[in-house]
Amino acid sequence: MHYLLADDGCEPFLLDELKRAHPSAASEADGPQWITTDAPLEAPLVFARQALPNAARTEAASINAWADKLIAAVMESLPEGQPWRLQIVPCYGDDNKAGLNRRDLIMASLRERLQKRRRSLLRTLEAADVETPFTEQTSMVQLYLMAPDQGILSVAPAPMPYQLRRNLWPFPKGELLIAVDKTAPSRAFAKLVEAEQRLGLLITNGETMVDLGASPGSWSYVGINRGARVTSVDRSPLRDDLMRHRRLAFVQGDAFKFVPEIPVDWLVCDVIAAPERNMGLLMDWVRNGHCRRFIVTIKFKGHAEYAILDELKEVMPGLCSEFYLTRLCANKNEACAFGVVK
Ligand SMILES: C[S@@+](CC[C@H](N)C(=O)[O-])C[C@H]1O[C@@H](n2cnc3c(N)ncnc32)[C@H](O)[C@@H]1O
């Protein structure tokens, strides 16, 4: 059985999403934000914040008992000699303070025990703050502490984390919070930076980028700061300094009519429009080979239209070597599609 952590308030949407994709799977709520399912987790689930594959509720009476439990699970299932990560995530108490302390003590006890009993496992345990994308060699162990003596334990031996990377993120709780940048034209810059980091690819020096629906210019600002050459399309101008920038060309007009003269490295699009329009634009750009990579927001009014995203899930994997579809931490009532075209 797998556990999925839903975005706050999104449990019903995640259950709907699972039922549409896997009608015969057993998917049900198991407490606030948690869903259990036996559905496969390879394809993106928009409303899952984090996946805990092969997970079960479990108990341990003390810090050392938790460490022993983790070591037993690791020795039983993880491949020898390959990197593994361990996340202990406290989910109880008002400020998690006691839980964070307990996490550190369990981690210290585990390290001490491995040092005595199984040094090879200690050598391959990656540092707790490593959050780079999984490779096919990485294993992932997650313990979500629901109370000092209760938790949900998930052991995902390699290559499972890599195979499930569209739902299993290298960040605790799947959360990736981007530091505020006060010099950006608006807070929307966080969406682009979060999507890049989840994809594991940053816009880089010398690349070309088209930014559709660009005003006031936070996404273009990110591209410019990374050294890209940016074409920004909007009905309204961007912030003055961006409009004057020598690596930025502004095109005033309709984003849905813009066609690049030559293919670009990045399509980024944050146009406010009906979801089917942004989805159609993305599929057209990808099918026509206009971009190598993309980050596109799909915006919703209310909650009734989420099933429309199923079309992207069907079409895009065949066109892309990487395709993600998720609700970013920085998204409001939006989903974000990002990936790499084949
Ligand atoms: C959410 S804002 C974009 C914010 C931008 N990503 C940023 O970081 O500053 C959406 C933009 O889409 C633009 N827009 C909406 N429909 C458009 C269309 N058909 N063509 C061009 N721009 C459009 C709006 O003018 C608005 O500036």
PDBQT file of the ligand as one rigid body, heavy atoms in Angstrom, charges set to zero:
ROOT
HETATM    1  C1  LIG A 401      -0.210  36.282 -13.972  1.00  0.00    +0.000 C 
HETATM    2  S1  LIG A 401       0.264  37.503 -15.075  1.00  0.00    +0.000 S 
HETATM    3  C2  LIG A 401       1.883  37.028 -15.496  1.00  0.00    +0.000 C 
HETATM    4  C3  LIG A 401       2.894  37.299 -14.454  1.00  0.00    +0.000 C 
HETATM    5  C4  LIG A 401       4.282  37.061 -14.926  1.00  0.00    +0.000 C 
HETATM    6  N1  LIG A 401       4.583  35.641 -15.110  1.00  0.00    +0.000 N 
HETATM    7  C5  LIG A 401       5.287  37.614 -13.965  1.00  0.00    +0.000 C 
HETATM    8  O1  LIG A 401       5.982  36.818 -13.371  1.00  0.00    +0.000 OA
HETATM    9  O2  LIG A 401       5.406  38.825 -13.828  1.00  0.00    +0.000 OA
HETATM   10  C6  LIG A 401      -0.642  37.123 -16.520  1.00  0.00    +0.000 C 
HETATM   11  C7  LIG A 401      -0.380  38.008 -17.687  1.00  0.00    +0.000 C 
HETATM   12  O3  LIG A 401      -1.004  37.436 -18.820  1.00  0.00    +0.000 OA
HETATM   13  C8  LIG A 401      -1.324  38.496 -19.690  1.00  0.00    +0.000 C 
HETATM   14  N2  LIG A 401      -2.277  38.042 -20.702  1.00  0.00    +0.000 N 
HETATM   15  C9  LIG A 401      -3.517  37.528 -20.525  1.00  0.00    +0.000 A 
HETATM   16  N3  LIG A 401      -4.038  37.157 -21.729  1.00  0.00    +0.000 NA
HETATM   17  C10 LIG A 401      -3.088  37.433 -22.648  1.00  0.00    +0.000 A 
HETATM   18  C11 LIG A 401      -3.017  37.241 -24.061  1.00  0.00    +0.000 A 
HETATM   19  N4  LIG A 401      -4.011  36.684 -24.749  1.00  0.00    +0.000 N 
HETATM   20  N5  LIG A 401      -1.893  37.642 -24.683  1.00  0.00    +0.000 NA
HETATM   21  C12 LIG A 401      -0.855  38.182 -24.007  1.00  0.00    +0.000 A 
HETATM   22  N6  LIG A 401      -0.869  38.368 -22.671  1.00  0.00    +0.000 NA
HETATM   23  C13 LIG A 401      -1.973  38.002 -22.005  1.00  0.00    +0.000 A 
HETATM   24  C14 LIG A 401      -1.841  39.580 -18.777  1.00  0.00    +0.000 C 
HETATM   25  O4  LIG A 401      -1.707  40.835 -19.386  1.00  0.00    +0.000 OA
HETATM   26  C15 LIG A 401      -0.917  39.429 -17.560  1.00  0.00    +0.000 C 
HETATM   27  O5  LIG A 401       0.151  40.345 -17.632  1.00  0.00    +0.000 OA
ENDROOT
TORSDOF 0
